Amino acid sequence: MKKYGKVGKKFPDLNGDGKVTMADVLKGRGVKKAGKGMKYGMGGSYDPRKVAMMKGLEAKIKKAKGTPAAKPLVEQYRKLTGTK
């Protein structure tokens, strides 16, 4: 029975550390490292306190919909989420 040797090319060392690691594979796939202060959808970290605060604000906004009390809540929500 014939054994097969290595087939194909070696994966390139994309991050320059001298070894081919999972970091090279992820970089090759286009996965970006999360930076400090980035939004979760953009690769940032998950903050359960922030999520709980956002859910509370969403409920308050829904309850105050159509009243003048909703405007400051919406502004606070936008500031928290980073949207305009």
C-alpha positions as CSV (number, residue, x, y, z in Angstrom):
1,M,0.0,0.0,0.0
2,K,1.4,3.4,-1.0
3,K,1.4,6.2,1.6
4,Y,0.9,9.7,0.5
5,G,3.3,12.4,1.5
6,K,2.4,16.0,2.0
7,V,0.2,17.2,-0.8
8,G,-0.1,20.8,-1.9
9,K,1.6,23.9,-0.7
10,K,2.4,24.9,2.9
11,F,0.3,27.6,4.5
12,P,2.1,30.9,4.6
13,D,3.2,32.6,7.8
14,L,1.0,35.7,7.6
15,N,1.7,37.3,11.0
16,G,5.5,36.9,10.8
17,D,6.1,35.0,14.0
18,G,8.1,32.3,12.3
19,K,5.5,29.5,12.7
20,V,2.2,28.7,11.0
21,T,-0.4,28.9,13.7
22,M,-4.2,29.4,14.0
23,A,-3.6,33.1,14.0
24,D,-2.2,32.8,10.5
25,V,-5.2,30.8,9.4
26,L,-7.6,33.3,10.9
27,K,-5.8,36.2,9.3
28,G,-5.9,34.4,6.0
29,R,-9.7,34.1,6.4
30,G,-10.0,37.8,7.0
31,V,-10.9,37.7,10.7
32,K,-9.8,40.8,12.5
33,K,-8.6,41.1,16.1
34,A,-11.0,42.9,18.4
35,G,-9.7,46.3,19.5
36,K,-10.4,48.1,22.7
37,G,-13.7,50.0,22.5
38,M,-15.0,48.3,19.3
39,K,-18.6,47.4,18.9
40,Y,-19.4,43.7,19.3
41,G,-20.6,43.4,15.7
42,M,-17.3,44.9,14.6
43,G,-15.2,42.4,16.6
44,G,-15.5,44.0,20.1
45,S,-16.2,42.3,23.3
46,Y,-19.6,41.3,24.8
47,D,-20.7,43.4,27.8
48,P,-23.7,41.9,29.6
49,R,-24.3,45.0,31.6
50,K,-24.5,47.1,28.5
51,V,-26.9,44.7,26.9
52,A,-29.1,44.7,30.0
53,M,-29.1,48.5,30.0
54,M,-30.0,48.6,26.3
55,K,-32.9,46.2,26.9
56,G,-34.2,48.4,29.8
57,L,-34.0,51.5,27.6
58,E,-35.8,49.7,24.7
59,A,-38.7,48.8,27.1
60,K,-38.9,52.4,28.4
61,I,-38.8,53.8,24.9
62,K,-41.6,51.5,23.8
63,K,-43.7,52.5,26.8
64,A,-43.1,56.2,26.2
65,K,-43.6,56.1,22.4
66,G,-45.3,59.2,21.1
67,T,-44.7,61.3,24.3
68,P,-42.1,64.0,25.0
69,A,-40.5,61.7,27.6
70,A,-39.3,59.4,24.7
71,K,-36.8,61.8,23.2
72,P,-34.2,61.8,26.0
73,L,-34.5,58.0,26.3
74,V,-33.9,57.7,22.5
75,E,-30.9,60.0,22.8
76,Q,-29.5,58.0,25.7
77,Y,-30.0,54.8,23.7
78,R,-28.2,56.2,20.6
79,K,-25.3,57.4,22.8
80,L,-25.0,53.9,24.3
81,T,-25.1,52.1,21.0
82,G,-23.0,54.6,19.1
83,T,-25.7,55.3,16.4
84,K,-27.0,58.6,15.2
